[in-house]
Amino acid sequence: MRPDSADRGGQMGGRMADPKDRMRAERVPIRLDTYYAYGWVEGAGVVSNISYSGALVEGTPRQPEVGTPIVLHICLYPPSAFDVPSPFEIIGHVVRHSPSGFAVQYQSDATRSVRRMVDSAAALVRARH
């Protein structure tokens, strides 16, 4: 999926469409390091796709139960090696399991921070192509 394509995934010009006008399933395929915590458990994985409403975390040794509140720290590495990565802290809950991880729905989609994170991820994907 090309994030700069206006006819794919509801994305226009590399930016995700307005959250009110898009389907919840539209995702940006990407690989981002993430650290997560729920209860007393901490772990690391890779976000394999991301949207305004949630993220798929893969490569995890554990799968929290569906409904578990969780905090994700998603690391977006800047294009310049001299810039410091800025992790986004996202609060949500586990909505399903995948063969190698779990899906998280954000506590509140369409917040300024979530929109900024997803738009930045889409820009990184676009820059790589």
DSSP file (Angstrom, degrees, kcal/mol; ACC not computed):
  #  RESIDUE AA STRUCTURE BP1 BP2  ACC     N-H-->O    O-->H-N    N-H-->O    O-->H-N    TCO  KAPPA ALPHA  PHI   PSI    X-CA   Y-CA   Z-CA
    1    1 A M              0   0    0      0, 0.0     3,-0.0     0, 0.0     7,-0.0   0.000 360.0 360.0 360.0 129.6    0.0    0.0    0.0
    2    2 A R    >   -     0   0    0      1,-0.1     3,-1.7    26,-0.0     6,-0.2  -0.855 360.0-152.8 -96.5 119.6    1.4    3.4   -0.9
    3    3 A P  T 3  S+     0   0    0      0, 0.0    11,-0.7     0, 0.0    -1,-0.1   0.648  92.5  59.3 -68.1 -13.5    0.5    6.0    1.7
    4    4 A D  T 3  S+     0   0    0      9,-0.2     2,-0.5    10,-0.1     9,-0.5   0.365  80.3 106.8 -95.1   7.9    0.7    8.8   -0.9
    5    5 A S    X   -     0   0    0     -3,-1.7     3,-0.9     1,-0.1     6,-0.5  -0.752  58.3-155.5 -90.1 125.4   -2.1    7.3   -3.1
    6    6 A A  T 3  S+     0   0    0     -2,-0.5    -1,-0.1     1,-0.2     4,-0.1   0.734  91.9  49.9 -71.9 -22.1   -5.4    9.1   -2.9
    7    7 A D  T 3  S+     0   0    0      3,-0.1     2,-0.5     2,-0.1    -1,-0.2   0.382  98.0  76.7-100.9   6.7   -7.4    6.1   -3.9
    8    8 A R  S X  S-     0   0    0     -3,-0.9     3,-1.6     3,-0.4    -3,-0.1  -0.964 110.2 -13.6-119.6 127.7   -5.9    3.6   -1.4
    9    9 A G  T 3  S-     0   0    0     -2,-0.5     8,-0.3     1,-0.3    -1,-0.1   0.652 109.0 -78.5  65.5  16.4   -6.8    3.4    2.2
   10   10 A G  T 3  S+     0   0    0      1,-0.2     7,-0.8    -4,-0.1     2,-0.4   0.716  91.3 141.3  68.2  19.1   -8.5    6.8    2.3
   11   11 A Q  E <   -A   16   0A   0     -3,-1.6     2,-0.5    -6,-0.5    -3,-0.4  -0.789  33.8-164.1 -99.8 138.2   -5.2    8.6    2.4
   12   12 A M  E >   -A   15   0A   0      3,-2.5     3,-1.8    -2,-0.4    -7,-0.1  -0.975  68.5 -15.3-125.9 123.0   -4.7   11.7    0.4
   13   13 A G  T 3  S-     0   0    0     -2,-0.5    -9,-0.2    -9,-0.5    -1,-0.1   0.813 126.5 -53.5  61.6  31.9   -1.3   13.2   -0.3
   14   14 A G  T 3  S+     0   0    0    -11,-0.7     2,-0.4     1,-0.3    -1,-0.3   0.386 118.7 104.9  85.1  -5.5    0.5   11.1    2.2
   15   15 A R  E <  S-A   12   0A   0     -3,-1.8    -3,-2.5   107,-0.1    -1,-0.3  -0.867  77.4-110.3-109.0 144.8   -1.8   12.1    5.0
   16   16 A M  E     -A   11   0A   0     -2,-0.4    -5,-0.2    -5,-0.2    -6,-0.1  -0.395  42.1-102.4 -66.3 148.4   -4.5    9.9    6.5
   17   17 A A        -     0   0    0     -7,-0.8     5,-0.1    -8,-0.3    -1,-0.1  -0.207  57.1 -67.3 -64.9 163.5   -8.1   11.1    5.7
   18   18 A D    >>  -     0   0    0      1,-0.2     3,-1.8     3,-0.1     4,-0.8  -0.305  48.1-126.3 -52.4 130.9  -10.1   12.9    8.3
   19   19 A P  T 34 S+     0   0    0      0, 0.0     3,-0.4     0, 0.0    -1,-0.2   0.782 108.9  57.1 -55.8 -29.0  -10.8   10.3   11.1
   20   20 A K  T 34 S+     0   0    0      1,-0.2    -2,-0.1    90,-0.1    -3,-0.0   0.763 110.8  43.8 -73.0 -23.3  -14.5   11.0   10.9
   21   21 A D  T <4 S+     0   0    0     -3,-1.8     2,-0.3     2,-0.1    -1,-0.2   0.489 101.1  80.0-100.9  -4.9  -14.6   10.1    7.1
   22   22 A R  S  < S-     0   0    0     -4,-0.8     2,-0.2    -3,-0.4   -12,-0.1  -0.677  81.3-108.9-105.5 156.8  -12.4    7.0    7.1
   23   23 A M    >   -     0   0    0     -2,-0.3     3,-1.3     1,-0.1    -2,-0.1  -0.553  29.6-122.2 -77.2 149.5  -13.2    3.4    7.9
   24   24 A R  T 3  S+     0   0    0      1,-0.2    29,-0.3    -2,-0.2    -1,-0.1   0.716 106.0  65.2 -65.7 -20.8  -11.6    2.2   11.1
   25   25 A A  T 3  S+     0   0    0     28,-0.1    -1,-0.2    26,-0.1     2,-0.2   0.570  70.1 115.0 -82.8  -8.7   -9.7   -0.6    9.3
   26   26 A E    <   +     0   0    0     -3,-1.3    26,-0.3   -16,-0.0     2,-0.3  -0.454  46.5 178.6 -68.2 127.7   -7.5    1.6    7.2
   27   27 A R        -     0   0    0     -2,-0.2    24,-0.2    24,-0.1    28,-0.1  -0.922  33.4-132.2-134.7 153.2   -3.9    1.1    8.2
   28   28 A V  E     -B   50   0B   0     22,-3.2    22,-1.6    -2,-0.3     2,-0.4  -0.932  29.1-134.6-101.5 117.7   -0.4    2.3    7.3
   29   29 A P  E     +B   49   0B   0      0, 0.0     2,-0.3     0, 0.0    20,-0.3  -0.611  48.7 134.9 -74.6 128.5    2.0   -0.7    6.9
   30   30 A I  E     -     0   0B   0     18,-2.0     2,-0.5    -2,-0.4    92,-0.0  -0.967  52.5-123.1-162.0 166.0    5.2    0.1    8.8
   31   31 A R  E     +     0   0B   0     -2,-0.3     2,-0.4     2,-0.0    17,-0.2  -0.947  38.0 163.6-125.5 110.6    7.7   -1.4   11.2
   32   32 A L  E     -B   47   0B   0     15,-1.7    15,-3.3    -2,-0.5     2,-0.1  -0.986  37.9-118.0-128.6 135.0    8.2    0.6   14.4
   33   33 A D  E     -B   46   0B   0     42,-0.4    42,-2.7    -2,-0.4     2,-0.3  -0.454  38.1-176.6 -66.6 141.8    9.8   -0.5   17.6
   34   34 A T  E     -BC  45  74B   0     11,-2.2    11,-2.3    40,-0.2     2,-0.4  -0.995  21.0-157.2-142.0 149.0    7.4   -0.4   20.6
   35   35 A Y  E     -BC  44  73B   0     38,-1.9    38,-2.9    -2,-0.3     2,-0.3  -0.973  21.0-170.2-120.3 139.0    7.6   -1.0   24.2
   36   36 A Y  E     -BC  43  72B   0      7,-2.5     7,-2.2    -2,-0.4     2,-0.3  -0.898  11.3-167.9-132.5 159.4    4.5   -1.9   26.1
   37   37 A A  E     +BC  42  71B   0     34,-1.8    34,-2.3    -2,-0.3     2,-0.3  -0.991  10.6 166.5-147.7 137.7    3.3   -2.3   29.7
   38   38 A Y  E >   -B   41   0B   0      3,-2.4     3,-2.6    -2,-0.3    32,-0.1  -0.950  69.1 -33.2-149.0 132.2    0.2   -3.8   31.3
   39   39 A G  T 3  S-     0   0    0     -2,-0.3    31,-0.0     1,-0.3     0, 0.0  -0.401 126.5 -28.0  56.3-128.2   -0.1   -4.6   35.0
   40   40 A W  T 3  S+     0   0    0     -2,-0.1     2,-0.4    -3,-0.1    -1,-0.3   0.323 117.8 103.7 -96.8   5.9    3.4   -5.7   36.1
   41   41 A V  E <   +B   38   0B   0     -3,-2.6    -3,-2.4     2,-0.0     2,-0.3  -0.742  44.8 179.9 -96.4 134.5    4.3   -6.9   32.7
   42   42 A E  E     +B   37   0B   0     -2,-0.4     2,-0.3    -5,-0.2    -5,-0.2  -0.954  12.2 153.0-126.3 150.6    6.6   -5.1   30.3
   43   43 A G  E     -B   36   0B   0     -7,-2.2    -7,-2.5    -2,-0.3     2,-0.3  -0.960  31.4-122.8-162.2 178.7    7.7   -6.1   26.9
   44   44 A A  E     +B   35   0B   0     -2,-0.3     2,-0.3    -9,-0.2    -9,-0.2  -0.942  33.0 143.8-132.7 153.8    8.9   -5.1   23.4
   45   45 A G  E     -B   34   0B   0    -11,-2.3   -11,-2.2    -2,-0.3     2,-0.4  -0.879  43.7 -89.9-163.7-165.4    7.6   -5.8   19.9
   46   46 A V  E     -BD  33  58B   0     12,-2.6    12,-3.2    -2,-0.3     2,-0.6  -0.994  24.5-134.8-128.7 127.7    7.2   -4.3   16.5
   47   47 A V  E     -BD  32  57B   0    -15,-3.3   -15,-1.7    -2,-0.4    10,-0.2  -0.731  22.8-177.8 -77.9 120.2    4.2   -2.3   15.3
   48   48 A S  E     +     0   0B   0      8,-2.5   -18,-2.0    -2,-0.6     2,-0.3   0.679  66.9   8.3 -98.1 -20.1    3.5   -3.7   11.9
   49   49 A N  E     -BD  29  56B   0      7,-0.8     7,-2.2   -20,-0.3     2,-0.3  -0.979  65.6-168.3-155.9 157.3    0.6   -1.4   11.0
   50   50 A I  E     +BD  28  55B   0    -22,-1.6   -22,-3.2    -2,-0.3     2,-0.3  -0.985   7.9 169.4-146.9 147.9   -1.0    1.6   12.5
   51   51 A S        -     0   0    0      3,-2.4   -24,-0.1    -2,-0.3    67,-0.1  -0.848  52.8 -87.1-145.5-177.2   -4.1    3.7   12.1
   52   52 A Y  S    S+     0   0    0    -26,-0.3    58,-0.8    -2,-0.3    59,-0.2   0.696 126.2  37.7 -69.1 -17.7   -6.0    6.5   13.8
   53   53 A S  S    S-     0   0    0    -29,-0.3    53,-2.4     1,-0.2     2,-0.3   0.618 123.7 -22.8-110.8 -14.9   -7.9    3.9   15.9
   54   54 A G  E     - E   0 105B   0     51,-0.3    -3,-2.4   -30,-0.1     2,-0.3  -0.987  48.4-123.0-175.6-177.2   -5.3    1.2   16.7
   55   55 A A  E     -DE  50 104B   0     49,-2.1    49,-2.9    -2,-0.3     2,-0.6  -0.984  17.1-130.1-146.5 151.9   -2.1   -0.7   16.1
   56   56 A L  E     -DE  49 103B   0     -7,-2.2    -8,-2.5    -2,-0.3    -7,-0.8  -0.941  22.7-161.9-106.0 120.7   -1.0   -4.3   15.5
   57   57 A V  E     +DE  47 102B   0     45,-3.0    45,-2.4    -2,-0.6     2,-0.2  -0.902  15.7 177.1-105.0 124.2    2.0   -5.3   17.7
   58   58 A E  E     +DE  46 101B   0    -12,-3.2   -12,-2.6    -2,-0.5    43,-0.2  -0.746  49.7  47.5-123.3 169.9    3.9   -8.4   16.6
   59   59 A G  S    S+     0   0    0     41,-1.1    42,-0.2    -2,-0.2    -1,-0.2   0.830  74.3 147.9  71.1  32.8    6.9  -10.3   17.7
   60   60 A T        -     0   0    0     40,-2.0    -1,-0.2    -3,-0.2   -15,-0.1  -0.797  49.6-145.6-103.6 142.8    5.9  -10.4   21.3
   61   61 A P  S    S+     0   0    0      0, 0.0     2,-0.3     0, 0.0    -1,-0.1   0.721  86.0  40.0 -75.5 -19.3    6.6  -13.3   23.7
   62   62 A R        -     0   0    0     38,-0.1    -2,-0.0    40,-0.0    40,-0.0  -0.907  65.1-149.7-129.3 155.5    3.3  -12.8   25.5
   63   63 A Q        -     0   0    0     -2,-0.3     3,-0.1    34,-0.0    34,-0.1  -0.935  21.4-141.3-124.7 107.1   -0.3  -12.0   24.5
   64   64 A P        -     0   0    0      0, 0.0     3,-0.1     0, 0.0     6,-0.0  -0.286  36.4 -89.8 -62.3 153.2   -2.3  -10.1   27.1
   65   65 A E    >   -     0   0    0      1,-0.1     3,-2.1     2,-0.1    29,-0.3  -0.287  50.9 -90.4 -62.4 148.0   -5.9  -11.1   27.4
   66   66 A V  T 3  S+     0   0    0      1,-0.3    29,-0.2    29,-0.1    -1,-0.1  -0.385 117.1  30.4 -58.2 134.3   -8.4   -9.4   25.2
   67   67 A G  T 3  S+     0   0    0     27,-3.1    -1,-0.3     1,-0.3    28,-0.1   0.237  84.1 141.5  96.7 -10.9   -9.7   -6.3   27.1
   68   68 A T    <   -     0   0    0     -3,-2.1    26,-2.0    25,-0.1    -1,-0.3  -0.458  54.8-123.1 -66.6 126.7   -6.5   -5.8   29.0
   69   69 A P  E     - F   0  93B   0      0, 0.0     2,-0.3     0, 0.0    24,-0.3  -0.482  40.5-179.7 -65.7 141.6   -5.6   -2.0   29.4
   70   70 A I  E     - F   0  92B   0     22,-2.7    22,-2.6    -2,-0.1     2,-0.5  -0.990  27.1-143.5-147.3 149.8   -2.1   -1.4   27.9
   71   71 A V  E     -CF  37  91B   0    -34,-2.3   -34,-1.8    -2,-0.3     2,-0.4  -0.974  18.3-163.4-115.3 128.7    0.3    1.4   27.4
   72   72 A L  E     -CF  36  90B   0     18,-3.2    18,-3.0    -2,-0.5     2,-0.6  -0.911  11.1-161.3-109.9 138.3    2.4    1.5   24.2
   73   73 A H  E     -CF  35  89B   0    -38,-2.9   -38,-1.9    -2,-0.4     2,-0.5  -0.945  18.4-165.8-113.6 104.9    5.5    3.6   23.6
   74   74 A I  E     -CF  34  88B   0     14,-2.6    14,-2.8    -2,-0.6     2,-0.6  -0.817   8.4-145.3 -99.6 125.2    5.9    3.7   19.9
   75   75 A C  E     - F   0  87B   0    -42,-2.7     2,-0.7    -2,-0.5   -42,-0.4  -0.803  11.6-169.8 -97.5 116.9    9.3    4.9   18.6
   76   76 A L  E     - F   0  86B   0     10,-0.7    10,-1.2    -2,-0.6   -44,-0.1  -0.922  16.4-148.0-101.4 113.2    9.3    7.0   15.4
   77   77 A Y        -     0   0    0     -2,-0.7     7,-0.1     8,-0.2     4,-0.1  -0.709  17.3-125.7 -84.8 126.8   12.9    7.4   14.3
   78   78 A P        -     0   0    0      0, 0.0     5,-0.1     0, 0.0    -1,-0.1  -0.258  19.5-113.7 -69.0 157.6   13.5   10.7   12.5
   79   79 A P  S    S+     0   0    0      0, 0.0     2,-0.4     0, 0.0    -2,-0.0   0.799  98.8  73.1 -63.2 -29.1   15.1   10.7    9.0
   80   80 A S  S >  S-     0   0    0      1,-0.1     3,-1.2     4,-0.1     0, 0.0  -0.733  74.9-144.1 -91.5 133.8   18.3   12.4   10.3
   81   81 A A  T 3  S+     0   0    0     -2,-0.4    -1,-0.1     1,-0.2     0, 0.0   0.662 100.7  60.6 -66.6 -15.2   20.7   10.3   12.4
   82   82 A F  T 3  S+     0   0    0      2,-0.1    -1,-0.2     0, 0.0     2,-0.2   0.625  87.4  88.0 -89.1 -14.1   21.4   13.5   14.4
   83   83 A D  S <  S-     0   0    0     -3,-1.2     0, 0.0    -5,-0.1     0, 0.0  -0.560  81.1-119.1 -84.3 150.8   17.8   13.9   15.6
   84   84 A V        -     0   0    0     -2,-0.2    -2,-0.1    -7,-0.1    -4,-0.1  -0.727  29.9-112.2 -89.0 134.0   16.6   12.1   18.8
   85   85 A P        -     0   0    0      0, 0.0    -8,-0.2     0, 0.0    -1,-0.1  -0.368  26.5-148.3 -63.3 144.6   13.7    9.6   18.4
   86   86 A S  E     -F   76   0B   0    -10,-1.2   -10,-0.7    -2,-0.0     2,-0.1  -0.906   8.8-149.7-119.7 105.1   10.5   10.8   20.0
   87   87 A P  E     -F   75   0B   0      0, 0.0     2,-0.5     0, 0.0   -12,-0.2  -0.448   7.6-139.6 -73.0 144.8    8.4    8.0   21.4
   88   88 A F  E     -F   74   0B   0    -14,-2.8   -14,-2.6    -2,-0.1     2,-0.6  -0.882   9.5-142.7-100.2 132.7    4.6    8.4   21.5
   89   89 A E  E     -F   73   0B   0     -2,-0.5     2,-0.4   -16,-0.2   -16,-0.2  -0.872  24.0-178.8 -96.9 121.1    2.8    7.2   24.6
   90   90 A I  E     -F   72   0B   0    -18,-3.0   -18,-3.2    -2,-0.6     2,-0.4  -0.972  14.0-154.6-123.8 132.7   -0.5    5.7   23.6
   91   91 A I  E     +F   71   0B   0     -2,-0.4    16,-3.5   -20,-0.2    17,-0.4  -0.888  37.2 119.3-106.5 136.1   -3.1    4.2   26.0
   92   92 A G  E     -FG  70 106B   0    -22,-2.6   -22,-2.7    -2,-0.4     2,-0.3  -0.819  50.1 -98.8-163.0-157.3   -5.5    1.6   24.9
   93   93 A H  E     -FG  69 105B   0     12,-2.0    12,-2.6   -24,-0.3     2,-0.3  -0.989  36.1 -97.8-146.2 153.7   -6.7   -2.0   25.3
   94   94 A V  E     + G   0 104B   0    -26,-2.0   -27,-3.1    -2,-0.3    10,-0.2  -0.531  36.0 174.8 -73.5 130.2   -6.1   -5.3   23.6
   95   95 A V  E     -     0   0B   0      8,-2.7     2,-0.3     1,-0.4     9,-0.2   0.647  60.5  -9.7-111.8 -21.5   -8.9   -6.2   21.2
   96   96 A R  E     - G   0 103B   0      7,-1.0     7,-2.7   -31,-0.1    -1,-0.4  -0.983  61.9-113.1-166.3 166.8   -7.6   -9.4   19.5
   97   97 A H  E     - G   0 102B   0     -2,-0.3     5,-0.3     5,-0.2   -34,-0.0  -0.794  19.9-161.8-106.0 152.2   -4.7  -11.7   19.1
   98   98 A S  E >   - G   0 101B   0      3,-1.9     3,-0.9    -2,-0.3     5,-0.0  -0.754  43.4 -92.9-118.3 171.6   -2.6  -12.4   16.0
   99   99 A P  T 3  S+     0   0    0      0, 0.0   -41,-0.0     0, 0.0     3,-0.0   0.826 124.9  20.4 -56.5 -30.3   -0.4  -15.4   15.5
  100  100 A S  T 3  S-     0   0    0    -43,-0.0   -40,-2.0   -41,-0.0   -41,-1.1   0.178 133.9 -17.9-126.1  19.4    2.6  -13.5   16.8
  101  101 A G  E <  S-EG  58  98B   0     -3,-0.9    -3,-1.9   -43,-0.2     2,-0.3  -0.827  71.0 -81.7-179.9-140.4    1.2  -10.7   18.8
  102  102 A F  E     -EG  57  97B   0    -45,-2.4   -45,-3.0    -5,-0.3     2,-0.4  -0.989  23.6-119.0-158.5 158.0   -1.9   -8.6   19.5
  103  103 A A  E     -EG  56  96B   0     -7,-2.7    -8,-2.7    -2,-0.3    -7,-1.0  -0.849  24.0-157.0-105.6 141.7   -4.0   -5.7   18.3
  104  104 A V  E     -EG  55  94B   0    -49,-2.9   -49,-2.1    -2,-0.4     2,-0.5  -0.958   6.0-154.1-119.9 133.0   -4.6   -2.6   20.4
  105  105 A Q  E     -EG  54  93B   0    -12,-2.6   -12,-2.0    -2,-0.4   -51,-0.3  -0.925  31.0-117.4-101.5 130.1   -7.4   -0.1   20.1
  106  106 A Y  E     - G   0  92B   0    -53,-2.4     3,-0.3    -2,-0.5   -14,-0.3  -0.280  14.4-123.4 -66.0 151.9   -6.5    3.3   21.4
  107  107 A Q  S    S+     0   0    0    -16,-3.5     2,-0.4     1,-0.3   -15,-0.2   0.875 102.3  12.7 -60.7 -38.5   -8.4    4.7   24.3
  108  108 A S  S >  S-     0   0    0    -17,-0.4     3,-0.7     3,-0.0    -1,-0.3  -0.882  77.5-158.4-144.7 108.1   -9.3    7.8   22.3
  109  109 A D  T 3  S+     0   0    0     -2,-0.4   -56,-0.2    -3,-0.3     3,-0.1  -0.401  73.7  35.7 -81.5 165.9   -8.8    7.9   18.5
  110  110 A A  T 3  S+     0   0    0    -58,-0.8    -1,-0.2     1,-0.2     2,-0.1   0.600  78.4 144.9  69.0  13.9   -8.5   11.1   16.6
  111  111 A T    <>  -     0   0    0     -3,-0.7     4,-2.7   -59,-0.2     5,-0.3  -0.432  65.0-109.2 -73.3 160.4   -6.7   12.9   19.3
  112  112 A R  H  > S+     0   0    0      1,-0.2     4,-2.4     2,-0.2     5,-0.2   0.901 119.0  49.9 -56.7 -43.7   -4.1   15.4   18.2
  113  113 A S  H  > S+     0   0    0      2,-0.2     4,-2.3     1,-0.2    -1,-0.2   0.907 112.0  46.9 -64.9 -43.0   -1.2   13.1   19.4
  114  114 A V  H  > S+     0   0    0      2,-0.2     4,-2.7     1,-0.2     5,-0.3   0.931 113.0  49.0 -65.3 -45.3   -2.6   10.0   17.6
  115  115 A R  H  X S+     0   0    0     -4,-2.7     4,-2.7     1,-0.2     5,-0.2   0.914 112.1  49.1 -59.6 -42.6   -3.2   12.0   14.4
  116  116 A R  H  X S+     0   0    0     -4,-2.4     4,-2.2    -5,-0.3    -1,-0.2   0.910 112.1  48.6 -64.0 -42.1    0.4   13.4   14.6
  117  117 A M  H  X S+     0   0    0     -4,-2.3     4,-2.4     2,-0.2    -2,-0.2   0.940 115.0  43.4 -63.6 -47.9    1.8    9.9   15.2
  118  118 A V  H  X S+     0   0    0     -4,-2.7     4,-2.5     2,-0.2    -2,-0.2   0.906 114.5  49.7 -67.9 -41.3   -0.1    8.2   12.3
  119  119 A D  H  X S+     0   0    0     -4,-2.7     4,-2.1    -5,-0.3    -1,-0.2   0.893 111.7  49.4 -63.2 -38.8    0.6   11.1    9.9
  120  120 A S  H  X S+     0   0    0     -4,-2.2     4,-2.1    -5,-0.2    -2,-0.2   0.899 110.5  50.5 -65.8 -40.6    4.3   11.0   10.8
  121  121 A A  H  X S+     0   0    0     -4,-2.4     4,-2.2     2,-0.2    -2,-0.2   0.917 110.1  49.9 -62.9 -43.3    4.4    7.2   10.3
  122  122 A A  H  X S+     0   0    0     -4,-2.5     4,-2.5     1,-0.2    -1,-0.2   0.894 109.7  51.5 -62.4 -39.9    2.7    7.7    6.8
  123  123 A A  H  X S+     0   0    0     -4,-2.1     4,-2.3     2,-0.2    -1,-0.2   0.885 108.4  51.6 -64.8 -38.5    5.3   10.3    6.0
  124  124 A L  H  X S+     0   0    0     -4,-2.1     4,-1.4     2,-0.2    -2,-0.2   0.923 110.9  47.7 -63.4 -43.6    8.2    7.9    6.9
  125  125 A V  H  X S+     0   0    0     -4,-2.2     4,-0.8     1,-0.2     3,-0.4   0.932 112.5  49.4 -62.3 -45.1    6.7    5.2    4.7
  126  126 A R  H >< S+     0   0    0     -4,-2.5     3,-0.8     1,-0.2    -1,-0.2   0.887 108.6  53.2 -61.2 -40.0    6.3    7.6    1.9
  127  127 A A  H 3< S+     0   0    0     -4,-2.3    -1,-0.2     1,-0.2    -2,-0.2   0.796 104.9  55.7 -67.0 -28.3    9.9    8.8    2.3
  128  128 A R  H 3<        0   0    0     -4,-1.4    -1,-0.2    -3,-0.4    -2,-0.2   0.678 360.0 360.0 -77.9 -17.5   11.2    5.2    2.1
  129  129 A H    <<        0   0    0     -3,-0.8    -1,-0.2    -4,-0.8    -2,-0.2   0.442 360.0 360.0 -96.8 360.0    9.6    4.7   -1.3
